[in-house]
Amino acid sequence: MATKYLRIPRLRRVYVWELPVRFYHWLNALAIVALIVTGFFISNPLALLSNKDASHQYTMGWFRFIHFAAAYIFFFNFLFRLYWGFVGNKYANWRQFIPTSKRFFREIWVVFKIDILMLKKNGQQQEHLSIGHNAMAGFIYFLTFIAFLVQCLTGFGLYAGMSTWWLPKLFAWVPALLGGDILTRQIHHWSMWFFILFVVIHVYLVFYHDYVEGRGEMSSMGGGWKFIEEDVFEKNLHQTPNPEKTDEKK
């Protein structure tokens, strides 16, 4: 009887996600959850029936406070991530997110066929393997950064009229540009649904790739390390800038 053997490639332990990137990721996740939950209550306030004086009930006030506090965390965390895209290692570099070559677009198409169409032919399942983000993930994160910007502009634009601090007032021009608070609020609300959809897909794909590839995808955002096939590591070493900034262990 024929016996089938599973080929186990030689793996290299690679330090991919630096501590600032991991800190940004989890802080951003908490801020987005807080913004979504409180945003729902702000858009559809609770009808509280009580015989207590209104001044003793600050339920919606707390929702607004948490929303505004999370918004500031989200905003400055976003600015930090933009900065780290220039000073971090090559896996955090802005080149990982913006299509700058034909290879980038070719890899997007390969990942699309494998992740979406479930096609695995001619060995292409190996072509999409990257150490950090694959091309499609990087490009989707680039679109997400644009959505981050839209949320910050519209959110602080709505807040500018009620704030006494100079920072939100810098965005007072946004509602005027968009034609008023109503459309600004609608865009802000629609963008929230983009984040909800993104979170669902993001969590699914993380579990999917961790199961299919077995490279420590989930644990990497906790400790920073991934397990990369030796041939994939060598290929990526010569395709991305600043190879000397990569830490790895066999």
N, C-alpha and C positions, 0 to 999 in steps of 0.2 A: 504494500500500500504506500502510495506516495505521501511524503510528508512535506508540508509547506512551512517555510521558515519566514519569520518576520524580520525584515532588514531594519536594524536600529542604527541610524546615522550617528556619527561621532558629534557630540554637542560641545559647544563652547559657552561658558557662563559670561555673559556680557552685561556690563552696567549701562543701562539704557536711560532710565528716567532719573534725573538728578533730584535731590531733595527739594529744591525750589519748585520744580515742575510737579512733583507729587503733592506738595503743599498747596500749590495753586489749584490742582485738580480737585482735591477734596474740599477745599474752602469754597471753590466755585460751585461744586455740587450742593453743598449745604445752603449757600446763598440762593441758588436757583430754586431749590425746594421751598425755602422760606418765602421767596418772592411769588412763586406760583400759588401757594396756599393762601397767603395773605391777600394776594391780588384778586383771587376769587371772592373773598369776603368784601373787599373794597368795592368791587364792581357790582356786587349783589349783597348789600348790608343786611345784617341780621335784624329781625323785628323782635326786639326784646321787650317783653311785657313784665313790668315790675312796679311795685308801689314805692320803690326807692326813688330818691331825687336823682335826676339825670347826672348831676355833678358827682355822685357817688358810683356811677357806672361808667367805666372807661374801657369797655370791651372793644368797641370799634377803634377807640383811640390807641389801644395797644396793638391792634392789627396794623394801623397806619404807622405807628412808631417802628414796629418790627420790619415793615415793608421798606420804610425809608432807610433804616439802619442797614438792612441787607443790601439795599441799592448802593449805598456808599461802599460797602465791602466789595460788592460785585464790580463796581466802577474802578476802584483802585487796584483790585486784583487783576482786572483786565489790562490796565495800563502796565502793571508789572509783567504780565505775560508777553505783551508786545516788546517790552525792553529785553526780556530774557530770550526772545527770538533772535537777538543780535549778539548776546554775550554767552548764551548757554552752549552746551555741546551740540554736535551736528544733528542729533535726533530731535532737538528742540528748535533748531534753526528754521527761519522763515522759508528757506528753500524746500523744506519738507511739506509745505502747505500750498505754495503757489506754483502752478504748472509753468516750468521754464524750459522744457525740452520735449522732443518727440518721444523720448523714452518714458517720460512722465505720463503722457497721454496713452501710450501703448500699454503701460502697466495698469492704468485705470480701466481700459477695455478688458484686459485679462482678468482683473479682479471682478469686474462686472459679470463676466461669463461664469466665473467660478462661484461667487457668492450669491448672485441673483438668479442666473439661468441654470446653475448647478451643472455646468459643462466642464469636464476634465478630460481634455484630449491632447495628444501630442506632447505630453509632459508639461503642459502649460501650468499645471497646478504648482510647479516649482518656480515658475518665473515671477509670480507675484510676491514671493516671500521676501520680506524686508526685515531689517532689524528693529527699526522704530515703527512709524506709521507706514502702511502701504500707500500707494499713490491715491487711491480712491478715498481712503480714510483721511489722508492729509488734505485733499481738496474739499471734502465735506467739512472738515474743521475750519478751513478757510472761509467757507460760506457761513459757518456758525459764528466766526469772528465778525463778519459783516452784520449778522443778526444781533450780536452783542452790541455793536455800535448803534444800530437802529434803536434797540431797547434803551440804551443810555441817553441818546438824543431825545427820544420822545418822552421818556420817564422824567428826566430832569427838566425838559421843556414844560411838562405839566406841573412840575413842582416849583418852577421858578416864580409863579405868581403868588405863592403862599409862603415862600422862604424868605428869611431875612439875611441869609448868608450870601456872600458874593459868588460862590461857586455855582450854585444852581441858577443864579440870575444870568450867568454867562450863556445859558441855553434858552433865554426868553425869546430868541428869534425863531426857534423851531416851530411853535404853533402858528406864528405869523406866516412862516414860509409854507406851511401845510394847509393854511386856510382856516385855522381855528382849533380850539381845544377838542371839538368833537371828533374830527378826523384824526387828530394826533392820538387821542385816547383809543380810537378804533385800531390804528396801526400798532399801538403799544399792546393792545389785547390780542391781535392776530399773531404778533410775534411770539407771545407767550405760548400759543398752540404749536408753533414751530419747535420750541424748546421741549414741549411735552412729547411730541412725535420723535424728536431727536433722541431724547433720553431712552424711550422704549427701544428704538432701533439700536442705539449704542450699547445698551446692556445686553440685548440679544446677541449682537455680533461678538461682543467680548466673550461671552460664554461659548458661542459657536466656535470661534477661532481657538479658544483654549482647549476645547474638546477635540477638535479636528487636528490641530497642529501640535498640541502638547508642549508648548514652549513657555508655560508659566505666564500666560497673558494676564490673568487676574491678579496673581501675587506680585507681578512686576510693579503695579502701581502702589504696592505697599512697601516693598523693599528696594525696588529699582532694577532688579536683575531679571534677565530673560535667558533662556537656553536656546542658542542659535546653532543650526547646522553648520559644520565647519566650512563646507563649500559656499553656503550662503553668506557667511561672515566674510570670507575672502573676496567674494564677488562685490559685496557692498563696501568693503574697505577701499576699493579703488574707484567707486562710483560716486561717493559723497565727499564733501570737503572736510578738511581738518581731521584726518584720521588719528592724529596724535592725541586728540582729546577724548579718545575712547578708552575705557577701562575694561579689560576682559581677563577671564581666567579659564583655563582649560579644565 
